[in-house]
Amino acid sequence: MGDTSIRVSDEAKDRLDLHKREDESYEDVIIRLTEGDKWAGFGVLSETDTETRAGLERMREELRAGTRDRIEESK
């Protein structure tokens, strides 16, 4: 596989630095953050099974729905 160089702004590099782990390269960070699994790389959640992730996603959606309802009620 070949290599390609890309340029990023200082702000983009600073944002990558926030996500970069001690043993990772910038390439590792980009790949981890852009994986199809949105829970990948999030500490303990990266090791959990699909059922737990689905439960967390349901809980998140319920919280969002409740927030939307409260916003609508306050209008």
C-alpha positions, 0 to 999 in steps of 0.5 A, spaced: 500 500 500 502 506 498 502 513 502 499 519 501 501 526 504 495 530 506 495 537 509 491 539 515 490 546 518 493 547 525 485 547 528 484 540 525 491 537 528 489 540 535 482 536 534 486 530 532 491 531 538 485 531 543 483 524 540 490 521 539 492 516 544 499 515 547 501 509 542 497 512 536 500 515 530 495 520 526 493 515 521 491 510 527 487 516 530 483 517 523 482 510 522 479 509 529 475 515 528 472 514 521 470 506 522 463 504 521 462 502 528 460 509 532 462 506 538 469 504 536 475 507 540 470 509 546 474 506 552 470 500 555 464 501 550 469 498 545 469 492 548 461 491 549 457 486 545 452 489 540 446 488 545 449 493 550 450 498 544 443 497 542 441 499 549 445 505 549 443 507 543 435 506 545 437 510 551 440 516 547 434 516 543 429 516 548 433 522 552 433 526 545 425 525 544 424 527 551 428 534 550 425 535 544 418 534 547 420 539 553 422 544 548 416 544 544 412 544 550 416 551 552 414 554 546 
